[in-house]
Amino acid sequence: MKISLIILLSTISIALCCKCKTQSTQESFCKSEWVSHLKVKVRVTKQALPSGSSRPGLNNIKYFVEHKHVYRKPRNVTELPNEIYTPSERPACGLVIEAGKEYLLAGRIESGVPFTVLCGQVLPDDSGATEYESVLEWQKATKMRFFIVLFAIILGSLACDIIVHLKSDTAKKFQGQITASNGKKSDKWTYSKKLEKNTFHQKADECGLSNWKITTFDESGKQAHEATVTLDGIGRVTYKVGDDLKPVQKDRQGAICKGECAPL
């Protein structure tokens, strides 16, 4: 009986744990909307997010913090607010940290305020250095500080405002999808006739460090072709898909391109 109870409690505990997808230091930094070295001043429980949030109710923790150095924030945000929210529930990957300590935290903007969870924190690539479902105390971030500053400099220097058009040049039915340099994907568009066109726009505050991918799928949904290219700067490119379902860059205006690129 005791063994069965222990197994049951263990199963419930595992089910209620926060589980995060492992990603590299660079991925975590680039996918975060904000990254800050901060000091926690006060923790307040049973807090509601501003109206319009996807998390209604008093099920959040609010931290009052002092930002020591903000390494990343949206370009339309002049100053990162000193109030940060996180879920209070363990299954929602809420983040519990101590007042008086300094941390390197990352997150997104939710309803106009900084929001953070355990997943996506900027941690060392060495998985043995810390558990992934964790946050990094600043005093333990010594080896990472150079890379954090480097990522911030690189992203700050990459002004990007890229528009990608994907246009059908065939009567064949197919699907197409665009993956931007920050990992953000477009819808999987369906094309059924020639000259149909869809557009994906990566704005200046969404820059990333990876390649762009333009992927096509045949009528059955199987991947047909994928074009990989580096796009930077400000401009637009057009990819056309012919009978072979291969996306080919046919037009480029302004954008810096490396790979199989159309002439300016």
Secondary structure by P-SEA (a helix, b strand, c coil): caaaaaaaaaaaaaaabbbbccccaaaaaaaccbbbbbbbcccccccccccccccccccbbbbbccccccccccccccccccbbbbbcccccbbbbbbcccccbbbbbbcccbbbbcccccccccccccccccccccccccccaaaaaaaaaaaaaacccbbbbbbbbcccccbbbbbbcccccccccccccccccbbbbbbcccccccbbbbbbbbcccccccbbbbbbbbcccbbbbbbccccccccccccccccccccccc
